[in-house]
Amino acid sequence: MLSTDSLTVAVDGHLESVTKPAPEALDALWQTVRQLPISAYELRAMEWLLGSGSTADLERMMAGSGSVDWPLGLADGGQAIVRVWHGDGLTPAQRVAARYRVEESPADERGRRPWVIRDSVTGGLVTAGSSGVRPLEFAIRESADAWIRGQVNLAGYRVMPYVPAAR
């Protein structure tokens, strides 16, 4: 699975966040981690996880949240946090927040200038109703901002599978 995904990887204080196709990202991460002053035990564990060429264990670790962080103890007593995220490293809620932008539309025939929302993915305005013809309009900017916050909140929810109660 990871072979076709992009990953963002980072090591606090040693590797700035970098987003690349999974094999390249993991290679960059491994090249950084192997240079750290860590114990032989941690080095073997990291080599097994990052340098072996297999991503099955990393995929299992990332399955729930799409990310994984783990601390490595440095020889000087400090710590380096290794981070791996799917895609660009944004949460679904952050991605939705970045997707929409509030704009003031040109004046209509009555001189009103309603607020509308531009969708950066489609390039168009967010539309109202199932017909999708009329742009969604708001009388005040705060209402448009609230619509975006609602979408961000919805993106943050996780759908849990239905598990029937034991009898």
HUKAKA-V410712 format. One record per run of one state. SS is the DSSP state (2 for helix, 1 for strand, 0 for the rest). FROM is the first residue (numbers start at 1). TO is the last residue. If there is no record, write none. Layout:
SS & FROM & TO
SS & FROM & TO
This chain:
0 & 1 & 5
1 & 6 & 11
0 & 12 & 14
1 & 15 & 21
2 & 22 & 33
0 & 34 & 37
1 & 38 & 38
0 & 39 & 39
2 & 40 & 51
0 & 52 & 55
2 & 56 & 62
0 & 63 & 66
1 & 67 & 74
0 & 75 & 78
1 & 79 & 86
0 & 87 & 91
2 & 92 & 99
1 & 100 & 104
0 & 105 & 114
1 & 115 & 119
0 & 120 & 124
1 & 125 & 125
0 & 126 & 126
1 & 127 & 127
0 & 128 & 134
1 & 135 & 135
0 & 136 & 137
1 & 138 & 138
0 & 139 & 140
2 & 141 & 156
0 & 157 & 167
